[in-house]
Amino acid sequence: MCARLPPLLQHREAGVRAKVCSLLGNVSKHGDAFYAHMLAAGLLPLLVDGCADADGATRKLACFAVGNAGFHSAVLWVRVRVRVRSGLGLGLGLGLGLGLG
């Protein structure tokens, strides 16, 4: 299943991208059985990229997924942390009142 998700995270329709982010965010909070598959499919970098998506719903749900992945797994957090830090320099957090930009 995971091998089919990367193209959907880059789909031209924002609704598709948002739904996949929601799916991954919800799966991430229910245990670690799925984490190795997420890593193997290269989903984490795409989720972090989704945090800067042009679509607001996709941004919100990508942040939800990244947050759950990092919160519920130290293994995933190590990989997410580097991408999130580099993403902050690209404008993530600007205008959100987070003081990150």
C-alpha positions in Angstrom: 0.0 0.0 0.0 2.7 2.5 0.9 4.3 2.3 -2.5 1.1 3.8 -4.0 1.1 6.8 -1.7 4.0 9.0 -2.8 2.4 9.9 -6.2 -0.8 10.7 -4.3 1.1 13.1 -2.0 2.1 14.9 -5.1 -1.2 14.7 -6.9 -2.4 17.8 -8.8 -5.7 17.8 -6.8 -5.3 19.3 -3.4 -8.1 17.2 -1.9 -6.2 14.0 -2.8 -3.0 15.3 -1.1 -5.0 16.4 2.0 -6.7 13.0 2.3 -3.5 11.1 2.1 -1.9 13.4 4.7 -4.9 12.7 7.0 -4.6 9.0 6.5 -0.9 9.0 7.4 -1.5 11.2 10.4 -4.1 8.9 11.7 -2.2 5.7 11.1 0.9 7.2 12.7 -0.8 7.6 16.1 -1.9 4.0 16.4 1.4 2.2 16.8 4.7 1.6 15.2 3.8 -1.3 12.8 3.4 1.1 9.9 6.6 3.2 10.5 9.1 1.0 8.6 6.8 1.0 5.6 6.5 4.8 5.7 10.3 5.0 5.8 10.8 2.5 3.0 8.3 4.3 0.7 9.9 7.7 1.3 6.8 9.2 2.8 8.3 11.4 5.5 10.1 13.8 3.2 6.9 14.2 1.2 4.9 14.9 4.3 7.3 17.5 5.4 7.1 19.1 2.0 3.4 19.1 2.4 3.7 21.4 5.3 4.5 24.1 2.8 1.8 23.1 0.3 -0.2 25.9 -1.5 -3.4 24.4 -0.1 -4.3 25.2 3.4 -6.0 21.9 4.2 -3.0 19.9 2.9 -0.6 22.0 5.0 -2.7 21.5 8.1 -3.0 17.7 7.6 0.7 17.3 6.6 1.7 19.1 9.8 -0.7 16.8 11.7 0.9 13.7 10.1 4.5 15.0 10.7 3.6 15.8 14.3 2.2 12.4 15.0 5.1 10.7 13.3 7.6 12.6 15.4 5.6 12.4 18.7 4.8 8.7 18.6 8.2 7.4 17.3 11.7 8.3 18.2 12.8 6.5 15.1 10.7 8.7 12.9 11.5 11.9 14.8 15.2 11.5 14.1 14.5 11.6 10.4 11.7 14.2 10.5 13.7 16.6 12.7 16.3 17.4 10.2 13.8 18.0 7.4 11.7 20.2 9.6 14.6 22.3 10.7 15.7 22.8 7.1 12.1 23.6 6.1 11.8 26.3 8.7 14.4 28.3 6.8 12.2 28.0 3.7 9.3 29.8 5.2 7.4 27.2 7.2 5.8 28.9 10.2 5.7 32.4 8.6 2.5 34.1 9.3 1.3 31.5 11.7 2.1 33.4 14.9 4.5 30.6 15.8 7.6 32.7 15.9 9.4 30.2 13.7 10.1 32.3 10.6 
